[in-house]
C-alpha cells in the first residue's frame, strides 16, 4: 500500500451531491482517502480546490 498526495478541482455548480459527497467521490477514483481539505474556493468559477492524502494498493 502506498500513499499519494492528490490535488483536485470540484465544480460546485454541476455537482448534484453535497460538497462532501462530491469530494469523496472524486477522490475515490484515485484511492482510499485518508484525509482531505478544501484549500481554495473560486466564487466566480464556482469551483473548490481540494488537497488530499489517499492510499492505493500496489
Secondary structure as UniProt FT lines:
FT   STRAND          2..11
FT   TURN            12..14
FT   HELIX           19..28
FT   TURN            29..30
FT   STRAND          32..42
FT   TURN            43..46
FT   STRAND          47..56
//
